[in-house]
Amino acid sequence: MNIEVKVPRLPESVSDATLVAWHKNPGDIVERDENLADLETDKVVLEVPAPVRGVLREVRVKGGTTVTSGELLALVEPVEGEAAAVAAPASPAAADAEPAASAQGGRNAGRTGPAARRVAKEKGIDPASIPGTGPAGRVTKADAEAAQPVAAPKPAAAEPAPHAVAVPTVLSTAARPERRVAMTRLRARIAERLVEAQQTAAMLTTFNEVDLAAVMALRAKYKDSFEKQHGVKLGFMGFFVKATVEALKRHPVINASIEGTDIVYHDYYDIGIAVSTDRGLIVPILRDADRQTFAGVEGAIADYGRKAREGTLSMDDLTGGTFTITNGGVFGSLLSTPILNPPQSGILGMHEIQERPAVVDGQVVVRPMMYLALSYDHRIIDGRDAVQFLVAIKEALEDPARLLLGV
């Protein structure tokens, strides 16, 4: 009797998803909990696990199709033991993959993130053959990048490439090539929200600059002992998150949002940390940042970065947030005007640290400087609050003892 494979229950805020690609073909052997297909929502990629070990008999939905919770995707015929599985009809791709679909290989295949599968596909490596170093043996992108091919790559038709929602269409001659590729759901959602922010908010940006000499000296002095004590590196983001929380406490309207004709003041501090991924910009949320230690902040950010690379961020990781921090400096940005993340009313932009001349005690000296930018909704935030907010961050970072003393 065939077992139905259905769309998993989608989060409440998500009405549908796009079936990006199948990782198995009809006739292939599948292991229990092995990922059969990827579903892309506006924010995350969800996996569709095989309910039982068996043979994928029928695929009911093609790649690129929009689906909803509970919709039938495929049928799997369960098998009893290895002998029955080998005897079952299989495609050439399944025959090639059979040696790798041992107990360990099957488990790895089911715990391989979308980013790792993409890298493995590009290198011609079976994801099931890569040892995983992530949680519960999950194969990470770094594992796939470090793996070496042990055999000739399989034919391109053996396994659909992850995220291949649409095949690029060649629009012109070889002399002047162009390609047309459909937006992913995430990219389309990003575009929608950015336009929404500019059309619905009275957005304005104010700037300041901060001397990071004190932070850099403190970090250099304690980074080794900090990492030894807490098992996580001491970066700059912990200082910026702590300074931001203290500034938000002094200027609560910047941590507020508009609902209709009301201003909603949030007396908690859920800070979004913008992360760039292969799929686009996403903003995981650091919950209750005011209650987090420096180690807690740095550990959470490192964990979100890993999840973003592996494509394993959940909807809970990305939902909510009262204020956002984005760091264009990691890409070399010297100055920019970040766009609000609705319904939030403020976003802090960090930039590249650059040695520049500065006047200190009447003397011109070279200091590690960073430009800061605060974009804010002028409908509820006055320029005075915006400017003083940035000044509060500047003061805390230039004298980190303020973060300890709360002054």
SULZIGI-V433448 format. One record per residue. N is the residue number from 1. RES is the residue in one small letter. PHI is phi in degrees with one decimal (999 if undefined). Layout:
N | RES | PHI
N | RES | PHI
This chain:
1 | m | 999
2 | n | -73.2
3 | i | -101.3
4 | e | -80.3
5 | v | -108.2
6 | k | -118.1
7 | v | -63.1
8 | p | -61.0
9 | r | -61.9
10 | l | -85.3
11 | p | -57.0
12 | e | -58.0
13 | s | -82.3
14 | v | -116.6
15 | s | -88.4
16 | d | -154.8
17 | a | -147.0
18 | t | -109.6
19 | l | -75.4
20 | v | -73.5
21 | a | -163.4
22 | w | -89.5
23 | h | -102.5
24 | k | -134.2
25 | n | -108.5
26 | p | -54.4
27 | g | 99.5
28 | d | -75.5
29 | i | -75.6
30 | v | -127.6
31 | e | -95.2
32 | r | -57.2
33 | d | 71.4
34 | e | -70.7
35 | n | -71.5
36 | l | -92.9
37 | a | -157.0
38 | d | -108.5
39 | l | -112.5
40 | e | -104.4
41 | t | -103.4
42 | d | -64.5
43 | k | -124.8
44 | v | -131.8
45 | v | -103.8
46 | l | -104.0
47 | e | -101.0
48 | v | -109.3
49 | p | -82.0
50 | a | -72.7
51 | p | -72.3
52 | v | -146.3
53 | r | -79.6
54 | g | 177.2
55 | v | -119.0
56 | l | -73.9
57 | r | -87.0
58 | e | -152.1
59 | v | -107.9
60 | r | -94.9
61 | v | -127.2
62 | k | -85.0
63 | g | -60.8
64 | g | 92.5
65 | t | -85.1
66 | t | -84.1
67 | v | -129.2
68 | t | -126.6
69 | s | -54.7
70 | g | 81.8
71 | e | -70.8
72 | l | -72.1
73 | l | -106.8
74 | a | -161.7
75 | l | -125.1
76 | v | -119.5
77 | e | -94.2
78 | p | -68.6
79 | v | -123.8
80 | e | -109.0
81 | g | 81.8
82 | e | -66.3
83 | a | -60.4
84 | a | -65.3
85 | a | -67.7
86 | v | -67.1
87 | a | -73.1
88 | a | -67.3
89 | p | -58.4
90 | a | -141.4
91 | s | -76.5
92 | p | -54.0
93 | a | -63.1
94 | a | -67.4
95 | a | -62.9
96 | d | -64.2
97 | a | -84.6
98 | e | -56.4
99 | p | -60.7
100 | a | -80.5
101 | a | -89.0
102 | s | -73.0
103 | a | -57.4
104 | q | -71.4
105 | g | -61.3
106 | g | -62.2
107 | r | -65.0
108 | n | -63.1
109 | a | -60.8
110 | g | -78.4
111 | r | -118.7
112 | t | -106.5
113 | g | -70.5
114 | p | -56.4
115 | a | -65.1
116 | a | -66.2
117 | r | -64.1
118 | r | -63.7
119 | v | -64.1
120 | a | -61.0
121 | k | -63.2
122 | e | -63.4
123 | k | -90.6
124 | g | 72.7
125 | i | -111.4
126 | d | -71.5
127 | p | -55.9
128 | a | -67.6
129 | s | -93.1
130 | i | -92.5
131 | p | -65.4
132 | g | -97.1
133 | t | -110.0
134 | g | -77.9
135 | p | -56.5
136 | a | 58.1
137 | g | 78.7
138 | r | -64.7
139 | v | -82.5
140 | t | -93.8
141 | k | -60.9
142 | a | -63.9
143 | d | -61.2
144 | a | -66.1
145 | e | -66.9
146 | a | -83.7
147 | a | -69.8
148 | q | -113.0
149 | p | -61.2
150 | v | -110.4
151 | a | -153.7
152 | a | -63.0
153 | p | -57.6
154 | k | -72.9
155 | p | -57.0
156 | a | -58.3
157 | a | -79.4
158 | a | -66.9
159 | e | -144.2
160 | p | -60.5
161 | a | -70.7
162 | p | -57.8
163 | h | 68.8
164 | a | -84.8
165 | v | -66.3
166 | a | -136.5
167 | v | -81.6
168 | p | -56.1
169 | t | -100.8
170 | v | -76.2
171 | l | -105.7
172 | s | -147.9
173 | t | -76.5
174 | a | -63.7
175 | a | -69.6
176 | r | -135.0
177 | p | -72.8
178 | e | -140.0
179 | r | -132.5
180 | r | -119.4
181 | v | -127.2
182 | a | -64.7
183 | m | -62.0
184 | t | -71.2
185 | r | -61.6
186 | l | -64.8
187 | r | -63.8
188 | a | -64.5
189 | r | -69.5
190 | i | -59.2
191 | a | -60.0
192 | e | -62.7
193 | r | -71.6
194 | l | -66.9
195 | v | -66.0
196 | e | -59.4
197 | a | -62.0
198 | q | -75.0
199 | q | -88.1
200 | t | -106.0
201 | a | -110.6
202 | a | -88.8
203 | m | -84.9
204 | l | -139.7
205 | t | -125.4
206 | t | -120.3
207 | f | -125.7
208 | n | -156.6
209 | e | -134.4
210 | v | -130.2
211 | d | -88.6
212 | l | -97.1
213 | a | -59.8
214 | a | -65.9
215 | v | -64.5
216 | m | -66.4
217 | a | -66.1
218 | l | -62.9
219 | r | -65.6
220 | a | -63.3
221 | k | -71.3
222 | y | -114.3
223 | k | -62.2
224 | d | -68.5
225 | s | -68.0
226 | f | -62.4
227 | e | -65.9
228 | k | -66.3
229 | q | -74.9
230 | h | -110.5
231 | g | 73.5
232 | v | -145.7
233 | k | -74.6
234 | l | -90.0
235 | g | -104.6
236 | f | -85.1
237 | m | -64.1
238 | g | -59.7
239 | f | -65.8
240 | f | -69.1
241 | v | -64.0
242 | k | -63.7
243 | a | -64.8
244 | t | -64.6
245 | v | -60.8
246 | e | -63.2
247 | a | -68.2
248 | l | -66.5
249 | k | -63.5
250 | r | -77.3
251 | h | -129.9
252 | p | -61.1
253 | v | -65.5
254 | i | -75.8
255 | n | -96.4
256 | a | -99.6
257 | s | -145.5
258 | i | -100.9
259 | e | -129.0
260 | g | 65.6
261 | t | -103.4
262 | d | -107.0
263 | i | -103.4
264 | v | -101.4
265 | y | -90.8
266 | h | -94.6
267 | d | -92.8
268 | y | -139.2
269 | y | -130.7
270 | d | -100.2
271 | i | -97.0
272 | g | -81.1
273 | i | -114.7
274 | a | -65.7
275 | v | -128.2
276 | s | -89.6
277 | t | -128.3
278 | d | -61.7
279 | r | -89.2
280 | g | 137.4
281 | l | -81.5
282 | i | -127.9
283 | v | -131.9
284 | p | -68.4
285 | i | -108.1
286 | l | -90.8
287 | r | -73.1
288 | d | 46.3
289 | a | -61.2
290 | d | -68.8
291 | r | -95.3
292 | q | -84.2
293 | t | -79.4
294 | f | -58.1
295 | a | -64.2
296 | g | -64.3
297 | v | -64.1
298 | e | -64.4
299 | g | -65.8
300 | a | -65.5
301 | i | -65.5
302 | a | -62.5
303 | d | -66.8
304 | y | -64.4
305 | g | -62.2
306 | r | -64.9
307 | k | -62.1
308 | a | -64.1
309 | r | -65.7
310 | e | -85.9
311 | g | 73.3
312 | t | -112.9
313 | l | -64.9
314 | s | -94.7
315 | m | -62.4
316 | d | -62.6
317 | d | -64.4
318 | l | -111.5
319 | t | -98.2
320 | g | 95.9
321 | g | 102.0
322 | t | -111.3
323 | f | -159.6
324 | t | -126.7
325 | i | -119.6
326 | t | -127.1
327 | n | -119.4
328 | g | -77.0
329 | g | -63.5
330 | v | -65.7
331 | f | -103.6
332 | g | 96.9
333 | s | -69.1
334 | l | -92.6
335 | l | -161.6
336 | s | -156.6
337 | t | -117.3
338 | p | -63.9
339 | i | -99.3
340 | l | -57.8
341 | n | -107.4
342 | p | -54.9
343 | p | -91.3
344 | q | -64.5
345 | s | -107.4
346 | g | -151.1
347 | i | -147.2
348 | l | -100.5
349 | g | -104.7
350 | m | -95.4
351 | h | -137.9
352 | e | -66.7
353 | i | -79.9
354 | q | -137.5
355 | e | -71.5
356 | r | -141.0
357 | p | -68.9
358 | a | -140.8
359 | v | -95.8
360 | v | -126.3
361 | d | 53.6
362 | g | 80.0
363 | q | -113.9
364 | v | -86.0
365 | v | -131.6
366 | v | -93.6
367 | r | -132.7
368 | p | -77.9
369 | m | -110.4
370 | m | -137.0
371 | y | -80.6
372 | l | -112.6
373 | a | -132.0
374 | l | -117.9
375 | s | -92.9
376 | y | -146.2
377 | d | -88.0
378 | h | -69.9
379 | r | -64.2
380 | i | -122.7
381 | i | -110.1
382 | d | -81.7
383 | g | -58.0
384 | r | -59.8
385 | d | -63.6
386 | a | -62.6
387 | v | -65.4
388 | q | -68.0
389 | f | -61.0
390 | l | -65.6
391 | v | -62.4
392 | a | -63.0
393 | i | -65.3
394 | k | -59.3
395 | e | -63.4
396 | a | -66.8
397 | l | -77.8
398 | e | -79.7
399 | d | -140.4
400 | p | -58.7
401 | a | -60.6
402 | r | -59.6
403 | l | -65.8
404 | l | -77.4
405 | l | -89.2
406 | g | 69.9
407 | v | -121.9
